[in-house]
Amino acid sequence: MMFLLKLMTTKPKVKLGAMALALAFTAGLTACAPEVGSDAWCKQMKEKPSGDWTANEAADYAKHCVFK
């Protein structure tokens, strides 16, 4: 949080570079997750405790992995 506050008060070039770095890092994290409905995703969900599933994950699992 403090990093963001300091970022907002810095020079525009530094701010733009830091924002680009944060965006690239976020995109890198989301690119690692398998696509919903793929065999890898179904396997990952099967290994995850069902109590930790969200309602959307449970619905997607039923749609893509159980009722193919």
LODREN-114024 format. One record per residue (C-alpha): x, y, z; residue number from 1. Coordinates in steps of 0.05 Angstrom, whole numbers, padded with zeros to 5 digits. Layout:
BEGIN
+--------+--------+--------+-----+
!      X !      Y !      Z ! pos !
+--------+--------+--------+-----+
!      X !      Y !      Z ! NUM !
...
+--------+--------+--------+-----+
% end
This chain:
BEGIN
+--------+--------+--------+-----+
!      X !      Y !      Z ! pos !
+--------+--------+--------+-----+
!  00000 !  00000 !  00000 !   1 !
!  00056 !  00048 !  00018 !   2 !
!  00090 !  00031 ! -00048 !   3 !
!  00028 !  00055 ! -00086 !   4 !
!  00026 !  00120 ! -00046 !   5 !
!  00099 !  00133 ! -00061 !   6 !
!  00088 !  00114 ! -00133 !   7 !
!  00033 !  00166 ! -00141 !   8 !
!  00079 !  00222 ! -00118 !   9 !
!  00139 !  00204 ! -00161 !  10 !
!  00158 !  00228 ! -00230 !  11 !
!  00114 !  00207 ! -00289 !  12 !
!  00167 !  00164 ! -00323 !  13 !
!  00181 !  00126 ! -00259 !  14 !
!  00106 !  00118 ! -00246 !  15 !
!  00094 !  00092 ! -00317 !  16 !
!  00152 !  00042 ! -00311 !  17 !
!  00129 !  00017 ! -00244 !  18 !
!  00058 !  00009 ! -00268 !  19 !
!  00081 ! -00029 ! -00330 !  20 !
!  00123 ! -00075 ! -00286 !  21 !
!  00064 ! -00088 ! -00239 !  22 !
!  00019 ! -00103 ! -00299 !  23 !
!  00070 ! -00151 ! -00329 !  24 !
!  00077 ! -00187 ! -00262 !  25 !
!  00002 ! -00194 ! -00255 !  26 !
! -00005 ! -00219 ! -00326 !  27 !
!  00050 ! -00270 ! -00314 !  28 !
!  00013 ! -00297 ! -00253 !  29 !
! -00053 ! -00306 ! -00289 !  30 !
! -00021 ! -00338 ! -00350 !  31 !
!  00000 ! -00398 ! -00307 !  32 !
! -00071 ! -00421 ! -00292 !  33 !
! -00100 ! -00474 ! -00339 !  34 !
! -00161 ! -00455 ! -00381 !  35 !
! -00227 ! -00470 ! -00348 !  36 !
! -00255 ! -00536 ! -00375 !  37 !
! -00188 ! -00563 ! -00399 !  38 !
! -00164 ! -00631 ! -00376 !  39 !
! -00109 ! -00598 ! -00335 !  40 !
! -00161 ! -00553 ! -00301 !  41 !
! -00206 ! -00613 ! -00285 !  42 !
! -00147 ! -00650 ! -00255 !  43 !
! -00128 ! -00588 ! -00214 !  44 !
! -00199 ! -00581 ! -00188 !  45 !
! -00203 ! -00655 ! -00171 !  46 !
! -00141 ! -00648 ! -00128 !  47 !
! -00166 ! -00584 ! -00093 !  48 !
! -00210 ! -00597 ! -00031 !  49 !
! -00282 ! -00587 ! -00052 !  50 !
! -00294 ! -00543 !  00009 !  51 !
! -00246 ! -00492 ! -00021 !  52 !
! -00284 ! -00488 ! -00087 !  53 !
! -00323 ! -00425 ! -00104 !  54 !
! -00395 ! -00431 ! -00130 !  55 !
! -00370 ! -00413 ! -00200 !  56 !
! -00315 ! -00466 ! -00197 !  57 !
! -00365 ! -00519 ! -00176 !  58 !
! -00412 ! -00501 ! -00232 !  59 !
! -00356 ! -00500 ! -00283 !  60 !
! -00330 ! -00567 ! -00257 !  61 !
! -00398 ! -00599 ! -00264 !  62 !
! -00408 ! -00569 ! -00334 !  63 !
! -00339 ! -00585 ! -00363 !  64 !
! -00313 ! -00645 ! -00324 !  65 !
! -00375 ! -00685 ! -00302 !  66 !
! -00427 ! -00673 ! -00356 !  67 !
! -00382 ! -00672 ! -00418 !  68 !
+--------+--------+--------+-----+
% end
